[in-house]
């Protein structure tokens, strides 16, 4: 699972950085395809936030069953929609550390 953020964070964390979800978004959108995550970080976050980061993390599969996979565009543009009010619980089900895998400026 991948997330894109526009603000730098520590390279290893146990929950998404404070910018995820963005304050203006009521839903956290972790994506399931690294290429899609890279495109968002590089093409959107850099333009709007000055920097973009891709993070990789794992979440307990049993917990994830409550969030259907959504197709946001093409066949490989897949994401989950996690309501912002459920993000704290989502974070408790992260397995291991969150790692920053790509950085764009």
C-alpha positions, 0 to 999 in steps of 0.5 A, a space after each residue: 500500500 502506498 501514500 503520497 504526501 506533500 510534506 517531508 516526514 521521518 523516513 520510518 514512522 508508525 502512522 501516516 504523516 500529519 498531511 495525510 489526509 490533507 486537511 481539505 480532504 475528508 478521505 485518506 486515499 492510500 493507493 495500491 499501485 506504486 506507479 500511480 503513487 509516484 505520479 501523484 507525488 511527482 506531478 501533483 504534490 510537487 506542483 501544489 506543495 513544493 515537494 512530494 513523497 511516496 510512502 510504503 506500508 502494510 496494513 492487516 488484511 483482515 482490517 482492510 476488508 472493510 474498505 472496498 478497492 476503488 478504481 479511480 481511473 484506469 485499470 491500475 489506478 486502484 485505491 482505498 477510501 478511508 474516512 478521515 475519522 477512521 484514520 486513527 483506527 487505520 493507523 493502529 492496524 499498520 504492520 511494521 514501519 512506514 518507509 519513504 520510498 521516493 522523494 520529489 522536489 
